[in-house]
Amino acid sequence: MTEASGAAAPRRARQWVAMRNVSMDVRGGWGISGSAAKELRTAIGKPHVAALVGEGGVDPALVEALHRDLSASGFEVRRIEMPEGGCDLPRVEALDELLADAGVVAEDIVVAVGGYEALSVASFACGTWCGGVSLLEVPTSAPAALLCGPTPRALDLPGAPRMVSNDGAARFCVVDPGLFDCDPSHEELLHAFALMVATATCDSNKSFGRLWDSADALAAADPDALLDELLESIRGRGRVVSATSASTRQSISFGHELACALRPLVGPDVPESALLADGMRFAARLAVGLEQLSVDDMFTLDELLERLGVGTVEARVDPDALVAQIRSERFRRSNRFMVATPRALGRVRLSIVSDELLAEHAAAWCAAR
C-alpha cells in the first residue's frame, strides 16, 4: 500500500455492472477486502460453503483475513490453492477437480484471490461448475480489477494463445486499491491508466470527458479519484461487452491489435502500458487516414495518455514484420481484415483498412521509434 492509500479516509462505494449473462455487484473501498463478507451474506442469502481459492504468491495475511471474515459471517470456509500453470483448459480442469474434492455445489460460493490470469481461470471454471456457481473475485492488481469481471482473459491452446473465450461469470467483485501498487510512475498503475483510456474511448463521450477531467488527480495518485475511476471503468467496460450491438461489443479490441502484434517482435521487457497506448495511437492515426476521426480528436487522445504518464514503445521494429504480424493476429480470429478504429472520442468500430494504408502507417510508426 502506498503512502497515499494509507492516508485515505475509508469510504465504500457500490455499483452494479451489467455483463452479457450476469450482473456483477462491485464493492469498492480502501481496506474493504477484509470486511466484505457480511454484505455478501446479505446478497446471497443463507451462507453455505465458501471455497477460498488463493493464487500462489498472494499475501498470506490477505487470505487469512478473508478466511476470518467469511467464517465470522457464517460461511464454512474450505481453503483451496489455485493450481499452477498457464491460462488454459488444463488449469481450469485442475481447479474443477479441486472444487469437486472440496464438495462445492451450485448453492455455494467461490472466493478467488489473485491476478488477471488466475481470476480468468476461476471465472471459466465457476461459470460452468454445476451449471454455474457464484464467484466473488478479489483482484490483487489494478489491471486485474478492470479486466477480470467484464472481460476475463481468453484461454490458450497449444500454439494458439487466447483462442477459447467466454463471457464473464463473476457475480461479485471486491475492489480494494489498498491491495494494488498505486504509485502512478509504476507499470501496474500505468497499465490501468491505459485500460481506462481504451475503455472510455469505446464507451461514450461522457466517459471520455469524465476521465479527461480526472486525469490530473489520477496522475497525482489521489485516492478518491483512483477508486472512482476504477469503478467507473469497470462499469463502462461492462456496458461495452454487454451491448446488444455486435459492432459495439467488438470495439473492446481497440488498441489491442497492435499491442498483441508487437509483443513477439519487441520481447518481454516492453511494458504492457506502452504497447496498449501505442496501439490506441496507431488506431487513431489509421482513423484519421480513413477520414473517420478529426486530427483534433487524435491529438486529444494523445494528450490524455501523456497527462496520465503512459509512455511509448522504444524498440526497433521492421515495418514489414509488423504488418505481417498484425495481419496474422487478425486472421487467426476472422476471415476479414478489420481493425478497431475510433470514429469519435467515445465511439469505436471495426473498419476495413487497405494494405497500402496499413503499410504506410506501420512504416511511419517504426520510423518514429
Backbone torsions as a table, in degrees:
resi	resn	phi	psi	omega
1	MET	NA	135.8	-179.5
2	THR	-81.1	168.6	178.5
3	GLU	-60.7	-38.2	-179.5
4	ALA	-62.8	-41.9	-178.8
5	SER	-68.3	-35.6	179.6
6	GLY	-66.5	-28.5	-178.4
7	ALA	-86.5	-7.1	-175.2
8	ALA	-71.0	139.0	174.4
9	ALA	-69.7	131.8	-177.4
10	PRO	-66.0	130.3	174.4
11	ARG	-150.7	159.4	-177.1
12	ARG	-124.5	150.1	175.9
13	ALA	-138.4	153.1	-179.1
14	ARG	-141.7	141.6	175.1
15	GLN	-154.0	158.4	176.3
16	TRP	-100.8	135.1	179.3
17	VAL	-114.2	117.1	178.4
18	ALA	-77.5	129.7	173.8
19	MET	-126.0	-176.2	-169.7
20	ARG	-67.7	-41.4	-175.3
21	ASN	-120.9	2.1	-176.0
22	VAL	-158.4	154.3	170.5
23	SER	-102.9	134.2	-176.8
24	MET	-104.7	128.2	177.8
25	ASP	-89.4	111.3	-176.8
26	VAL	-105.9	124.5	174.9
27	ARG	-111.1	130.1	-178.7
28	GLY	-128.8	150.4	176.3
29	GLY	162.8	149.9	177.3
30	TRP	-68.4	121.4	178.5
31	GLY	81.7	10.7	-175.5
32	ILE	-75.4	-18.0	-170.3
33	SER	-62.4	-27.0	-178.0
34	GLY	-94.2	8.1	-175.9
35	SER	-147.2	36.1	-177.8
36	ALA	-102.3	-8.5	-171.6
37	ALA	-68.5	-32.1	-179.6
38	LYS	-63.4	-43.8	177.3
39	GLU	-67.3	-35.1	178.3
40	LEU	-63.0	-41.7	179.4
41	ARG	-60.9	-39.7	178.2
42	THR	-63.1	-35.9	-176.0
43	ALA	-74.6	-35.1	-173.6
44	ILE	-103.6	-7.3	178.8
45	GLY	91.9	-149.5	-176.5
46	LYS	-56.7	126.6	-178.4
47	PRO	-69.8	142.0	176.6
48	HIS	-124.6	-143.5	176.6
49	VAL	-74.8	138.6	171.6
50	ALA	-118.7	111.9	176.4
51	ALA	-85.3	113.3	-178.0
52	LEU	-94.5	106.0	-174.8
53	VAL	-103.2	110.8	-179.6
54	GLY	-108.6	132.5	176.2
55	GLU	-74.7	144.6	175.5
56	GLY	-57.9	136.2	-178.2
57	GLY	95.5	-13.1	175.9
58	VAL	-69.2	143.3	-179.4
59	ASP	-54.3	119.2	179.6
60	PRO	-57.7	-30.1	179.6
61	ALA	-64.9	-35.7	177.9
62	LEU	-66.8	-45.8	180.0
63	VAL	-62.5	-40.7	179.7
64	GLU	-66.4	-38.5	178.4
65	ALA	-65.0	-40.0	176.8
66	LEU	-65.0	-40.3	178.8
67	HIS	-60.3	-48.2	-179.7
68	ARG	-62.3	-42.5	-177.8
69	ASP	-65.0	-43.4	178.5
70	LEU	-65.0	-43.3	180.0
71	SER	-62.8	-43.5	-179.2
72	ALA	-64.0	-23.7	-179.9
73	SER	-93.2	6.2	173.3
74	GLY	100.0	2.8	178.4
75	PHE	-82.3	145.0	170.4
76	GLU	-88.8	106.2	-171.3
77	VAL	-87.9	131.2	174.7
78	ARG	-123.9	115.6	-173.9
79	ARG	-80.0	135.7	177.0
80	ILE	-134.1	135.3	173.1
81	GLU	-95.0	126.3	179.5
82	MET	-55.0	129.0	179.5
83	PRO	-59.4	147.9	175.4
84	GLU	-73.3	161.6	176.3
85	GLY	133.9	-174.6	179.8
86	GLY	-86.6	-172.8	177.2
87	CYS	-91.5	81.7	-171.9
88	ASP	-148.7	175.1	-177.4
89	LEU	-63.8	-39.4	176.8
90	PRO	-57.5	-36.1	178.7
91	ARG	-71.3	-36.7	174.7
92	VAL	-62.0	-45.1	179.2
93	GLU	-61.4	-40.8	179.0
94	ALA	-63.9	-38.8	177.6
95	LEU	-67.7	-40.0	176.4
96	ASP	-56.3	-42.6	-179.8
97	GLU	-63.9	-37.5	178.3
98	LEU	-69.4	-37.2	175.8
99	LEU	-64.2	-38.0	177.4
100	ALA	-65.0	-43.7	179.2
101	ASP	-62.5	-32.7	-179.7
102	ALA	-83.0	-3.7	178.2
103	GLY	73.1	28.0	-179.3
104	VAL	-75.6	131.5	178.6
105	VAL	-125.6	-179.0	-170.2
106	ALA	-61.2	-31.0	-177.0
107	GLU	-80.9	-5.0	-177.2
108	ASP	-88.5	-172.8	178.2
109	ILE	-137.6	144.6	175.0
110	VAL	-109.2	128.7	176.4
111	VAL	-110.3	111.2	-175.8
112	ALA	-108.5	130.9	-177.3
113	VAL	-121.7	126.6	177.8
114	GLY	160.1	-161.9	-178.2
115	GLY	-90.4	-171.9	-172.0
116	TYR	-60.5	-47.7	-176.8
117	GLU	-67.4	-43.0	-180.0
118	ALA	-62.8	-42.6	-179.7
119	LEU	-70.7	-29.8	175.8
120	SER	-67.3	-40.7	175.4
121	VAL	-62.1	-43.7	178.7
122	ALA	-62.7	-39.4	179.2
123	SER	-63.0	-44.1	179.5
124	PHE	-63.5	-44.6	-178.2
125	ALA	-66.5	-46.2	-175.5
126	CYS	-71.6	-27.8	178.3
127	GLY	-67.4	-20.6	-177.6
128	THR	-116.9	-14.9	-176.9
129	TRP	-69.1	122.5	-178.6
130	CYS	54.2	32.5	-178.5
131	GLY	79.9	2.6	179.5
132	GLY	125.2	116.9	176.3
133	VAL	-119.3	144.8	-176.8
134	SER	-60.5	137.0	-179.5
135	LEU	-124.6	128.4	170.2
136	LEU	-108.7	122.0	179.4
137	GLU	-99.7	135.9	174.3
138	VAL	-123.1	88.1	-177.6
139	PRO	-71.1	146.2	-178.2
140	THR	-109.0	12.4	173.4
141	SER	-146.5	155.8	-179.3
142	ALA	-64.4	-44.0	176.5
143	PRO	-60.0	-39.6	178.2
144	ALA	-62.1	-39.3	179.4
145	ALA	-61.2	-39.5	-179.1
146	LEU	-72.7	-33.5	-169.0
147	LEU	-98.0	-39.2	-161.9
148	CYS	-65.0	-35.4	-178.8
149	GLY	-74.6	-64.5	-176.8
150	PRO	-72.1	-34.2	-173.3
151	THR	-135.1	72.6	176.0
152	PRO	-60.7	149.0	-177.5
153	ARG	-64.9	137.0	174.8
154	ALA	-66.9	148.9	-177.1
155	LEU	-82.8	152.5	179.7
156	ASP	-90.0	148.6	165.8
157	LEU	-115.5	160.0	178.7
158	PRO	-56.1	118.4	179.9
159	GLY	76.3	3.4	-177.9
160	ALA	-140.7	82.3	-177.0
161	PRO	-70.3	145.6	172.8
162	ARG	56.8	46.8	-177.0
163	MET	-107.1	-22.0	-177.3
164	VAL	-104.8	98.2	-174.5
165	SER	-104.8	156.6	-179.3
166	ASN	-151.3	151.2	177.0
167	ASP	-68.3	154.5	176.8
168	GLY	-60.8	140.0	-175.7
169	ALA	-118.2	-3.6	-176.0
170	ALA	-69.1	136.0	175.9
171	ARG	-95.0	-21.3	-178.0
172	PHE	-139.5	151.9	175.1
173	CYS	-147.8	136.2	176.0
174	VAL	-110.1	116.1	-179.5
175	VAL	-105.2	103.8	-179.0
176	ASP	-115.8	98.4	-179.4
177	PRO	-60.2	-16.9	176.3
178	GLY	-65.7	-15.4	177.2
179	LEU	-88.1	-8.6	-171.7
180	PHE	-100.1	163.8	168.0
181	ASP	-84.4	104.1	-172.7
182	CYS	-103.0	25.6	171.6
183	ASP	-80.9	116.6	-174.6
184	PRO	-68.0	-5.5	176.2
185	SER	-95.8	-6.1	-178.5
186	HIS	-93.4	154.6	-172.1
187	GLU	-59.5	-38.6	-176.2
188	GLU	-56.5	-48.7	-178.3
189	LEU	-75.7	-32.9	176.0
190	LEU	-62.8	-39.2	175.9
191	HIS	-63.5	-41.2	177.6
192	ALA	-62.4	-41.0	177.9
193	PHE	-60.5	-43.5	179.2
194	ALA	-61.8	-40.5	178.1
195	LEU	-65.4	-37.8	176.7
196	MET	-60.9	-43.5	179.7
197	VAL	-64.3	-44.8	179.5
198	ALA	-61.0	-43.3	-179.1
199	THR	-65.1	-46.7	-178.6
200	ALA	-63.6	-37.2	180.0
201	THR	-66.5	-30.9	177.1
202	CYS	-82.0	-30.2	-167.3
203	ASP	-78.8	-65.1	-177.0
204	SER	-170.1	161.6	176.2
205	ASN	-62.9	-34.9	177.9
206	LYS	-63.8	-42.8	178.6
207	SER	-64.2	-41.7	179.1
208	PHE	-63.8	-42.6	179.7
209	GLY	-64.2	-38.6	179.1
210	ARG	-65.5	-42.2	178.5
211	LEU	-65.5	-39.2	176.8
212	TRP	-57.6	-45.8	-177.7
213	ASP	-66.5	-30.5	-176.6
214	SER	-96.8	1.9	-173.5
215	ALA	-60.0	-43.7	-178.2
216	ASP	-65.1	-40.3	178.2
217	ALA	-65.4	-39.1	177.9
218	LEU	-64.1	-44.8	-179.6
219	ALA	-65.7	-22.8	177.6
220	ALA	-92.3	7.9	177.6
221	ALA	63.7	36.3	175.5
222	ASP	-68.5	120.9	-172.4
223	PRO	-65.7	-38.4	179.9
224	ASP	-68.0	-41.9	178.9
225	ALA	-62.6	-39.9	-179.7
226	LEU	-64.3	-47.0	179.8
227	LEU	-61.3	-46.5	-178.1
228	ASP	-61.0	-43.7	-176.1
229	GLU	-74.0	-32.6	173.9
230	LEU	-59.2	-47.9	-178.2
231	LEU	-67.4	-41.4	179.4
232	GLU	-65.4	-38.2	-179.8
233	SER	-69.4	-36.8	175.4
234	ILE	-61.8	-44.4	179.6
235	ARG	-65.4	-42.1	178.4
236	GLY	-63.3	-40.0	177.9
237	ARG	-63.9	-38.6	176.2
238	GLY	-62.9	-39.9	178.3
239	ARG	-61.0	-41.3	-177.8
240	VAL	-65.3	-48.7	-173.9
241	VAL	-77.9	-13.4	178.9
242	SER	-103.0	5.6	-178.3
243	ALA	-61.9	147.8	178.0
244	THR	-70.6	-26.0	-180.0
245	SER	-83.2	125.7	178.6
246	ALA	-63.3	-34.6	-179.5
247	SER	-64.8	-33.8	176.2
248	THR	-70.1	-43.9	179.2
249	ARG	-60.6	-39.5	-178.5
250	GLN	-67.8	-19.9	-177.5
251	SER	-67.2	-13.0	-178.4
252	ILE	-64.5	-14.2	177.3
253	SER	-79.4	1.1	-177.3
254	PHE	-53.0	123.5	178.9
255	GLY	88.4	-19.5	-173.8
256	HIS	-83.5	-21.8	179.9
257	GLU	-59.5	-51.3	180.0
258	LEU	-69.1	-38.9	-178.5
259	ALA	-59.7	-46.4	-179.8
260	CYS	-68.4	-34.9	179.3
261	ALA	-70.2	-34.6	-177.1
262	LEU	-74.7	-32.5	-171.4
263	ARG	-51.7	-50.1	179.9
264	PRO	-70.3	-15.2	-178.1
265	LEU	-90.0	-25.3	-175.2
266	VAL	-109.6	-10.2	178.4
267	GLY	86.7	177.2	-171.9
268	PRO	-79.5	-11.3	-173.4
269	ASP	-82.0	-18.0	179.0
270	VAL	-75.2	128.3	-175.1
271	PRO	-69.4	150.1	178.8
272	GLU	-61.2	-34.8	-179.0
273	SER	-60.1	-45.0	-179.1
274	ALA	-67.8	-39.2	178.3
275	LEU	-61.0	-48.0	-178.7
276	LEU	-67.5	-41.1	179.8
277	ALA	-62.4	-44.2	178.0
278	ASP	-68.6	-29.8	173.7
279	GLY	-61.9	-40.3	177.5
280	MET	-69.8	-42.1	178.1
281	ARG	-61.0	-43.4	-179.9
282	PHE	-62.8	-46.8	-179.2
283	ALA	-64.0	-36.6	178.4
284	ALA	-65.0	-38.3	178.9
285	ARG	-71.1	-35.2	172.6
286	LEU	-61.6	-40.5	-179.7
287	ALA	-64.1	-38.3	175.5
288	VAL	-64.2	-42.7	177.6
289	GLY	-62.5	-30.5	177.2
290	LEU	-84.4	-1.0	-178.0
291	GLU	61.7	36.4	176.9
292	GLN	-100.6	-27.5	-172.6
293	LEU	-127.5	141.2	178.1
294	SER	-75.1	153.0	176.3
295	VAL	-61.5	-36.2	178.9
296	ASP	-61.5	-42.0	178.6
297	ASP	-67.3	-35.5	177.1
298	MET	-61.2	-45.4	-179.9
299	PHE	-70.2	-29.1	176.0
300	THR	-64.6	-42.1	176.5
301	LEU	-62.3	-43.8	176.9
302	ASP	-57.9	-44.7	-176.1
303	GLU	-66.9	-38.2	178.7
304	LEU	-61.9	-45.1	177.9
305	LEU	-61.7	-39.1	179.6
306	GLU	-67.1	-41.8	178.8
307	ARG	-62.3	-32.9	178.7
308	LEU	-83.4	-3.2	176.3
309	GLY	80.5	16.0	-178.7
310	VAL	-82.9	122.0	-172.8
311	GLY	-86.5	-166.3	-179.3
312	THR	-119.9	166.4	178.0
313	VAL	-74.6	130.4	175.8
314	GLU	-115.6	91.3	-178.4
315	ALA	-162.5	148.6	175.8
316	ARG	-82.0	126.3	-179.5
317	VAL	-133.7	134.3	176.2
318	ASP	-76.4	125.5	-176.0
319	PRO	-61.3	-36.4	178.2
320	ASP	-65.4	-39.7	177.7
321	ALA	-65.8	-36.8	179.7
322	LEU	-65.8	-46.2	178.7
323	VAL	-59.8	-45.6	-179.7
324	ALA	-60.9	-38.6	-178.7
325	GLN	-71.3	-39.4	177.5
326	ILE	-62.0	-45.2	-179.1
327	ARG	-66.6	-41.4	178.9
328	SER	-62.5	-43.0	-179.6
329	GLU	-61.4	-42.0	-177.1
330	ARG	-72.3	-42.0	-176.3
331	PHE	-73.9	-10.8	173.7
332	ARG	-68.3	-20.9	-174.2
333	ARG	-120.2	-8.7	-175.8
334	SER	-154.2	152.5	174.8
335	ASN	-85.5	-7.7	-179.6
336	ARG	-113.0	138.3	178.3
337	PHE	-90.3	103.5	179.4
338	MET	-135.3	146.2	-177.8
339	VAL	-123.6	140.2	177.0
340	ALA	-73.6	113.2	-178.7
341	THR	-125.6	145.5	180.0
342	PRO	-75.4	132.4	171.7
343	ARG	-91.7	-22.5	176.8
344	ALA	-164.5	171.3	177.8
345	LEU	-77.9	94.2	-174.9
346	GLY	125.4	3.8	179.2
347	ARG	-147.7	116.0	-179.3
348	VAL	-124.2	138.7	177.1
349	ARG	-140.7	158.5	173.9
350	LEU	-71.7	137.5	-178.0
351	SER	-131.3	145.6	172.6
352	ILE	-77.5	127.7	-178.9
353	VAL	-119.2	126.3	-178.8
354	SER	-69.5	157.1	177.6
355	ASP	-59.4	-39.0	-177.6
356	GLU	-66.0	-44.6	-179.1
357	LEU	-67.3	-40.4	178.9
358	LEU	-62.7	-45.4	179.8
359	ALA	-63.5	-39.5	179.9
360	GLU	-62.2	-46.3	-177.1
361	HIS	-75.3	-32.6	175.6
362	ALA	-64.5	-41.4	178.7
363	ALA	-64.8	-40.8	179.0
364	ALA	-65.6	-40.5	179.1
365	TRP	-63.7	-45.2	-178.3
366	CYS	-66.5	-37.8	179.7
367	ALA	-66.2	-33.2	179.8
368	ALA	-70.1	-17.6	-179.7
369	ARG	-93.8	NA	NA
